[in-house]
Amino acid sequence: MLDDEAQFQARLMTAFIDEADGHLETLKTLAEALARAPTPAADTLTTMVRAAHSLRGAARAVALRPIEQIALGLETDLRALASGERAVVPAELARLRSQLERLAREQARLATAKDAHHG
C-alpha cells in the first residue's frame, strides 16, 4: 500500500511540475511583452493573473508552500497592475521579474529533487 501511495504522490508531483512549467512559461513570455509595450493590453494582465492563480492553486494542491506563497505575491501584484491600482513601470517590471526568477528556482529545485529521488 505504501508503494501505491508513493507512486501516486510521484505522479502528482510530475503532473504539478508539467503544469507549473507551462504556467511559468506563459508568465515569462507575457512579462517580456509587458516590458516592450508602453501600455499593456488588458488581456495580457488578465492572462497573467489567471496563470499565477492557477499556479498557486496547483502548488496548494500538492502542499508546496514556497511556490504557493511566491505565486500568491505574484498574483496580488498582477491584480494591482490589472486594476490600475499600480502602474506598469520599470520598478514593477523588475519586481515581476524577480518573482518569476524565484518561481523558476523553486521549480528547478523541485524537478532536481524529483529526478534524484526517482532517477
Backbone as a ProteinNet text record, in pm:
[ID]
protein_1_A
[PRIMARY]
MLDDEAQFQARLMTAFIDEADGHLETLKTLAEALARAPTPAADTLTTMVRAAHSLRGAARAVALRPIEQIALGLETDLRALASGERAVVPAELARLRSQLERLAREQARLATAKDAHHG
[TERTIARY]
81.7	0	86	195.8	283.5	342.6	378.3	430.6	327.2	200.7	94.5	83.3	90.7	82.9	203.1	321	442.2	433.7	383.4	368.5	265.5	157.1	54.4	112.4	186.4	248	347.9	423.3	520	447.7	335	257.1	199.6	151.8	100.4	209.6	327.8	437.9	479.8	482.9	516.5	413.2	286.1	179.3	193.2	225.7	243.2	357.9	470.8	587.9	554.9	486.7	448.4	355.3	254.9	159.7	229.7	310.9	380.2	474.4	541.8	630.4	552.3	434	350.7	308.3	266.4	226.3	344.8	459.8	578	619.5	612.5	646.8	551.4	422.6	323.6	356.1	384.3	414.2	540	643.6	768.2	746.3	677.5	652.1	572.8	469.4	385.4	456.4	543.1	621.7	714.4	770.5	854.1	770.5	648.7	559.7	525.6	504.7	477	593.2	712.7	831.2	844.5	793.8	804.5	690	575.9	456.8	441.9	438.6	422	288.7	185.9	55.2	11.1	15.6	-16.9	-164.5	-189	-326.9	-386.9	-512.3	-579.2	-576	-589.3	-591.3	-455.3	-347.1	-215.3	-211.3	-252.1	-252.2	-353.6	-468.4	-570.5	-518.1	-452.2	-395.6	-286.9	-207.1	-101.9	-161.5	-267.9	-334.9	-385.9	-448.5	-502.4	-391	-280.2	-168.7	-111.4	-93.6	-42	-140.5	-268.6	-372.3	-373.4	-366.2	-365.1	-241.5	-127.7	-4.4	-15.9	-71.3	-89.5	-178.6	-290.3	-381.7	-318.6	-243.2	-176.3	-72.2	1.5	101.8	34.4	-77.2	-151.2	-198.2	-243	-295.9	-189.9	-64	43.5	129.6	77.3	140.8	282.2	298.7	427.4	414.9	424.9	401.5	492.1	622.2	704.5	656	622.8	574.1	437.4	353.6	222.1	236.1	327.5	344.8	400.5	497.8	551.7	442	365.6	258	150.1	122.5	24.6	73.1	198.8	253.4	247.5	282	278	135.4	41.7	-98.7	-148.5	-113.8	-155.5	-100.3	28.1	89.4	25.3	0.8	-59.9	-201.8	-276.8	-412.7	-406.6	-307.4	-292.4	-259	-177.3	-144.9	-266.9	-338.4	-454.6	-565.2	-580.3	-686.5	-648.4	-520	-474.8	-433	-443.3	-401	-252.5	-175.6	-33.6	-6.7	89.6	123.4	231.3	228	331.2	451.3	539.3	659.9	781.2	900.6	1019.3	1034.8	1004.6	1017.2	921.9	801.1	704.1	748.7	802	851.1	968.6	1054.9	1167.7	1117.1	1014.1	954.6	895.8	824.7	767.9	878.3	984.3	1097.1	1158.5	1172.7	1229.4	1142.3	1012.1	920.5	925.7	932.6	940.2	1071.3	1179.2	1307.9	1301.4	1237.1	1220.4	1137.7	1030.2	948.8	1029.9	1106.6	1187.8	1289	1351.1	1447.4	1379.7	1262.9	1189.7	1148.6	1099.5	1057.6	1177.9	1289.2	1409.7	1457.7	1453.3	1493.3	1402.2	1275.3	1177.3	1200.7	1222.5	1245.6	1374.3	1478.8	1605.3	1586.4	1513.9	1488.1	1408.2	1309.4	1226.7	1312.6	1396.4	1485.1	1583.1	1637.7	1733.9	1665.7	1541.7	1467.3	1419.6	1383.4	1325.4	1415	1523.5	1604.3	1720.8
-119.9	0	126.4	121.9	237.3	264.6	159	178.9	245.1	205	267.6	416.1	449.1	588.9	667.3	609.4	676.1	697.5	600.1	613.7	721.6	724.5	825.9	965.4	982	1111.9	1151.6	1054.9	1082.7	1127.5	1064.4	1104.8	1245.4	1274.1	1407.9	1513.3	1483.9	1579.1	1598.9	1491.6	1502.3	1588.5	1566.3	1646.5	1792.4	1816.5	1954.4	2021.8	1953.3	2011.1	2045.7	1956.1	1982.4	2103.3	2108	2219	2349.4	2343.6	2464	2518	2429.4	2474.1	2552.1	2505.4	2575.4	2712.5	2720.4	2849.7	2945.3	2894.3	2980	3031.6	2946.5	2989	3098	3081.2	3183.3	3314.7	3307.1	3427.9	3497.9	3421.1	3480.8	3547.7	3479.1	3533.5	3662.9	3663.3	3782.6	3894.3	3860.5	3963.1	4032.9	3956.5	4017.2	4110.5	4068	4153.2	4281.1	4270.5	4388.7	4487.6	4434.5	4520.4	4596.6	4538.2	4601.5	4697.9	4680	4759.6	4875.6	4997.2	5110.9	5105.5	5059.1	5040.1	4897.7	4811.2	4670.6	4649.7	4550.9	4511.7	4451.4	4481.2	4431.4	4278.8	4213.4	4067	4009.4	4082.9	4035.2	4020.3	4123.6	4118.5	4017.6	4009	3912.2	3769.8	3741.3	3608.3	3579.2	3679.5	3661.1	3634.7	3706.9	3683.7	3540.3	3495.5	3357.4	3254	3275.8	3180.6	3176.3	3292.1	3296.4	3229.6	3256	3195.4	3042.6	2995.9	2851.2	2786.2	2852.6	2800.1	2793.6	2896.7	2898.3	2782.8	2762.6	2654.4	2517.5	2499.5	2370.7	2345	2448.7	2433.1	2398.2	2461.2	2430.6	2285.7	2237.7	2101	1995.8	2027.4	1930.5	1976.6	2072.1	2118.6	2173.5	2253.6	2318.9	2465.9	2487	2619.1	2728.3	2704.8	2813.7	2861.2	2768.4	2806.1	2872.8	2820.7	2881.1	3026.8	3053.1	3188.6	3285	3239.2	3324.3	3355.3	3252.4	3271.3	3364.9	3357.3	3447.8	3592.3	3616.4	3751.9	3802.1	3714.2	3749.5	3781.2	3696.6	3718.6	3851.5	3880.4	4005.2	4125.8	4120.3	4230.1	4245.9	4134.9	4141.4	4197.1	4160.5	4215.7	4367.8	4414.4	4558.9	4629.3	4566.2	4624	4621.1	4508.7	4493.4	4592.3	4621.7	4712.7	4859.2	4884.3	5022.5	5081	5000.7	5045.9	5083.4	5007.3	5037.4	5041.8	5123.5	5140.7	5041.8	5006.1	4919.4	5008.8	5017.2	5099.8	5009.7	5057.4	4972.3	4904.5	4974.3	4912.8	4794	4806.8	4696.2	4579.8	4610.8	4505.3	4431.7	4504.5	4440.9	4349.8	4394.3	4312.4	4183.3	4195.6	4076.8	3981.6	4036.1	3951.1	3878.1	3947.3	3886.1	3770.7	3792.6	3686.4	3567.1	3594.6	3485.7	3408.9	3478.9	3411.1	3322.8	3371.2	3289.3	3164.9	3181.5	3065.9	2965.9	3015.5	2927.4	2850.2	2917.6	2848.3	2740.2	2771.6	2672.6	2552.5	2579.6	2470.3	2386.7	2450	2375.7	2289	2345.6	2269	2147.6	2168.1	2060.6	1952	1992.5	1895.9	1818.4	1885.4	1818.9	1716.6	1755.3	1663.7	1543	1565.9	1456.1	1360.9	1416.3	1334.4	1254.8	1315.4	1246.5	1133.4	1155.9	1055	940.2	971.8	869.5	828.6	898.7	874.6	788.7
0	0	0	75.2	79.1	-58.6	-131.2	-266.3	-356.5	-343.2	-421.5	-388.5	-260.3	-218.1	-269.9	-260.7	-309.5	-460.3	-531.6	-676	-710	-634	-655.2	-632.7	-522.3	-492.1	-601.3	-650.9	-757.8	-884.4	-916	-1033.8	-1016	-895.3	-867.1	-885	-833.9	-842.7	-988.7	-1065.4	-1207.4	-1279.8	-1248.4	-1310.3	-1269.4	-1141.6	-1096.9	-1172.1	-1181.3	-1247.6	-1392.3	-1461.9	-1601.1	-1610.6	-1524.8	-1527.2	-1488.3	-1385.3	-1338.4	-1445.3	-1515.7	-1624.4	-1729.4	-1763.1	-1861.2	-1812	-1685.5	-1629.6	-1623.1	-1582.6	-1572.9	-1710.3	-1810.5	-1947.2	-1994.8	-1968.7	-2003.9	-1934.6	-1805.3	-1728.5	-1779.1	-1808.8	-1858.7	-1994.3	-2083.5	-2217.2	-2209.6	-2127.8	-2116.8	-2041	-1946.8	-1877.1	-1976	-2068.3	-2173.4	-2260.8	-2292.2	-2371.7	-2296.1	-2165	-2083.8	-2089.9	-2083.8	-2084.5	-2217.1	-2324.7	-2457.6	-2486.6	-2420.4	-2452.5	-2354.2	-2404.5	-2314.4	-2239.4	-2307.4	-2244.4	-2273.4	-2172	-2197.6	-2229.5	-2310	-2339.1	-2212.7	-2187.6	-2067.3	-2061.3	-2177.5	-2175.8	-2136.9	-2157	-2115.3	-1964.4	-1893.9	-1748.2	-1696	-1759.2	-1716.9	-1731.2	-1841.8	-1863.2	-1760.1	-1728	-1628	-1489.8	-1455	-1325.9	-1320	-1427.2	-1430.3	-1415.5	-1484.7	-1476.5	-1335.1	-1273.2	-1136.1	-1040.1	-1058.9	-974.1	-989.8	-1112.1	-1137.4	-1076.7	-1090.5	-1031.9	-880.5	-820.8	-675	-630.6	-701.1	-665	-682.2	-789.3	-812.3	-703.3	-664.6	-559.3	-426.5	-400.2	-276.7	-276.9	-391.8	-401.6	-369	-395.2	-366	-248.3	-170.8	-46.7	-67.6	-171.7	-197.2	-156	-27.1	31.5	-26.8	-46.7	-101.3	-239.4	-326.3	-459.3	-447.2	-360.6	-339.4	-294	-201.4	-148.2	-254.3	-332.2	-437.9	-539.7	-578.1	-676.1	-621	-491.6	-430.6	-440.8	-409.5	-421	-564	-656.1	-798	-840.9	-802	-837.6	-780.1	-656.5	-592.3	-668	-702.4	-777.3	-915.2	-981.5	-1114.4	-1108.9	-1005.8	-990.2	-971.8	-895.4	-874	-1006.1	-1087.8	-1218.6	-1311.1	-1309.6	-1398	-1362.1	-1232.6	-1189.9	-1205.8	-1232.5	-1243.1	-1109	-1003.2	-869.9	-871.5	-949.1	-968.1	-1117.8	-1155.9	-1297.4	-1339.5	-1466.7	-1523.9	-1553.9	-1455.5	-1464.3	-1443	-1473.4	-1459.8	-1323.4	-1215.9	-1082.6	-1067.2	-1119.2	-1111.8	-1199.7	-1316.7	-1405.9	-1341.2	-1273.1	-1203.9	-1092.8	-1024.1	-917.2	-975.7	-1087.7	-1152.7	-1196.1	-1256.6	-1299.7	-1181.2	-1070.6	-950	-900.6	-898.3	-855.3	-950.9	-1080.1	-1178.5	-1164.2	-1135	-1112.6	-989	-884.2	-762.2	-792.6	-868	-906.2	-987.5	-1081.8	-1166.8	-1081.6	-985.3	-897.7	-814.4	-758.9	-678	-763.1	-884	-971.2	-1016.3	-1043	-1082	-966	-846.3	-727.5	-709.8	-728.3	-714.9	-820	-944.6	-1052.7	-1028.1	-978.9	-948.8	-837.4	-733.7	-621.6	-668	-753.6	-804.1	-887.2	-974.9	-1058.3	-973.1	-870.7	-783.4	-707.7	-670.5	-592.8	-680.3	-805.6	-892.8	-1009.3	-1026.9	-1145.9	-1120.9
[MASK]
+++++++++++++++++++++++++++++++++++++++++++++++++++++++++++++++++++++++++++++++++++++++++++++++++++++++++++++++++++++++

